[in-house]
């Protein structure tokens, strides 16, 4: 085996290792067994899945800001609770139907990983659900309830962009983080598009 091929192979293994480990843990949780046998069968299934259903490699940023990650989790839990209460109030308000809309949110700093995180967070908060994601243009489309005016649509859009900024602070790569900080320094009238490819 050539030296470059070996180096490429080890780099692939290093990149895939977190995903393999996660698939093994998922397998063990699925069967509710934490034994050597379930670990080995999970490893076999994980290798099979990653080889047969091969997806494009998602580049991880290699950067985690623990402080912003903790803030993200705490704020997310409060948002889930607030969203659940809001949806409950709308469901039991028999005098008024909750308005609905499908809104497009162009993300500013997103690569594939950030876009996925933002879409998952937006879908997990009650009251909104991602119905489509345009990877090339970095736009996610959400179905939202509780919309009665254009201001409500803008509030929902701002909320998604807020989650994007939170994800970039916690997990984004250094270029995304620098673009976010530059936009924050330029103020609210600064550039609307700070996306990093």
Helices and strands as residue ranges (DSSP letters): H 3-31, H 36-52, H 66-91, E 100-106, H 112-124, E 128-134, E 139-145, H 150-171, H 174-186
